[in-house]
Amino acid sequence: MTKNKNEPSNGFKTEKINNPNRKFAWMDKWIKMTGDMARIDAKANGTYIIYEKNGELVKEYPNGDIFPLHENKES
């Protein structure tokens, strides 16, 4: 079976789409604001946030340090 080059590998398209005529383009601003508010809340509470960066989960601490999230895969 060949892979369609237009089909994303993980099922989610994460790169920004520069098409202002798409149906939910207005949500881009709100999505960015949600991430910004998470950073502000984490800094205020002295905790970290977890998000996906370059296909990998990372932890970002209030001081700006970013580390990969290593999950223990023990059964």
C-alpha positions in Angstrom: 0.0 0.0 0.0 1.4 3.4 -1.0 1.2 6.4 1.3 -0.7 9.4 0.0 1.7 12.4 0.2 -1.1 14.7 1.1 -2.1 12.6 4.1 -0.4 13.6 7.4 1.6 10.8 9.0 0.1 11.1 12.5 -3.4 12.0 11.6 -3.0 15.6 12.8 -1.7 18.5 10.7 0.3 20.7 13.1 1.9 23.2 10.7 0.2 26.6 10.4 -2.1 27.0 7.5 -2.0 30.3 5.8 -5.4 30.2 4.2 -7.6 33.0 5.7 -10.7 31.6 3.8 -10.8 28.3 5.6 -13.8 27.6 7.8 -12.2 27.9 11.3 -9.5 30.5 10.5 -10.9 32.8 13.2 -9.9 30.3 15.9 -6.2 30.7 15.2 -6.0 33.7 17.5 -7.9 32.0 20.3 -5.7 28.9 20.1 -2.6 31.0 20.4 -4.1 32.9 23.3 -4.9 29.6 25.1 -1.2 28.6 24.9 -0.1 32.0 26.1 -2.5 31.9 29.1 -1.2 28.4 30.0 2.3 29.8 30.2 1.2 32.7 32.3 -0.8 30.4 34.7 2.2 28.0 35.0 4.5 30.9 35.8 2.1 32.3 38.5 1.7 28.8 40.1 5.4 27.7 39.8 4.6 24.7 37.6 5.3 23.6 34.1 3.2 23.0 30.9 3.4 20.1 28.5 2.9 20.4 24.8 4.0 18.9 21.5 7.0 20.5 19.8 8.4 19.0 16.6 6.5 15.8 17.1 7.8 15.2 20.7 6.1 16.0 24.0 8.1 18.5 26.0 7.9 20.2 29.5 8.4 23.9 29.6 9.2 25.3 33.1 8.4 28.9 34.2 12.1 29.9 33.9 12.1 29.0 30.2 13.9 25.6 30.4 12.4 23.1 27.9 13.0 19.4 28.4 11.7 16.3 26.5 9.0 14.4 28.4 10.2 10.9 29.0 7.3 8.6 29.9 8.1 5.4 31.7 6.7 2.6 29.5 6.8 -0.1 32.2 4.2 -2.8 32.1 
